[in-house]
């Protein structure tokens, strides 16, 4: 990815990727191979701001899969680099308008749900099989996320209306609403409410009359590890230039971590763990590692986790 000559930007190598705050225009961030008739697109938000010159690489097998299937998505291979997980989408030229519809629907999604959406083209496009079908607009293209949320139209609008960070991580807000609904039914839980504040955990509640507990909700990635465990990319997208370790969370930032498994199971279900049992970061003392595995340490029933968190906070 480059623009102009290196001499023109070597002193100020930070470039904003324009995105319409009103949502009238859709930004694409992609490379095109005219001779081989395919494109590969990255998440514009993840590259805003970007540096020039950078490389966004993919394997020959990804190019072959695009040619064979016409449309596919995968995790970018970034071994040895402690950076946020990135999902790339590739397609043939006949699916270029599908890419526009997809990016319109995927804006603000975390990588796991971004990949899940790409694997469910019926949620954002009819993916026509012939030239005569191109003009047929599926109603799901107008409301691409409504199928998966399992909420009424009014409930979806209330979720969006209650979020100050409108158009940012909409699916994340739906996960939090399902989490709040599930936790409110747990015996002993009172004062369960969502928190709408930048940089704050997502849910505040009390358990059996104890101190307030702050719950951080994270969506898992689409692909499991070799042992079949769900994975969480546990880091912020950006870090302070003065403190690279600010990208990572500390165990004291919240009382409980909830992992939403929807990107893997396609059901609104959660697992819970105390943050102090998660693997520490290898290079940033006092921080949690960025690669978190949802293994047997995580509980499907949060009562024991809440009891331990309440006892620690008394």
Secondary structure, DSSP 8 states (H G I E B T S, - for coil): ---S-GGGTTT---B-----TTSSS---EEEEETTTTEEEEE-TGGGSSB-SS------HHHHHHHHHHSEEEEE---TT--S---EEEEEEGGGHHHHHHHHHHHTT--HHHHHHHHT-GGGT----SSGGGTT---HHHHSTTHHHH-S-HHHHHHHHHT-SSTTSSHHHHHHHHHHHHHHHTSTTEEEEEE---TTS-SEEEEETT-S-EEEEEEE--SS--TTS-EEEE-S-S--BTTBGGGGS--GGG-SEEEEE-HHHHSS--EEEE-GGGS-B-SSSTTSB-SEEEE-TTSBSS-HHHHHHHHHHH-
